[in-house]
């Protein structure tokens, strides 16, 4: 119980960013929000209760918003400490904390099962043209696969890639990439 609470507290910044992304996507798509819980202990750790998206496209935006927002925020926060680590320089405590913060934000980038369900409901309720069906169905499958992937720790592997990708690419392009292992 205590370990579960500590883990939930540790990933709280990622949950807040995830729910913020849903809330922002709702606002940008004109989808009415009824209730927001940025973070709570338990399952779900956070949520945004909103009307059904007006269109399949809006449903996709709301469903994928955390993936985009959490990747951008997590990668930005972790950039400097990851860059330092990849250049074999020593981390300060502040660098370690920044990297951990970027990691937990990126860790919550995967959509949840509830996100996949809401996206599918919006797509089913919308009048589908053939073009929308071609785009929305594979995106829904991707969201669903990502939500299941978190059970296999794929979200943790993805978060590490998010944290290290930009600094590694920059160093590789300059011919200065040295791996610490």
Secondary structure by P-SEA (a helix, b strand, c coil): caaaaaaaaaaaaaaaaaaaaaaaaaaaacccccccccccccccccbbbbcccccaaaaaaaaaaaaaaaaaaaaaaaaaaaaaaaacccccaaaaaaaaaaaaaaaaccccaaaaaaaaaaaaaccccaaaaacaaaaaaaaaaaaaaaaaaaaaaaaaaaacaaaaaaaaaaccccccc
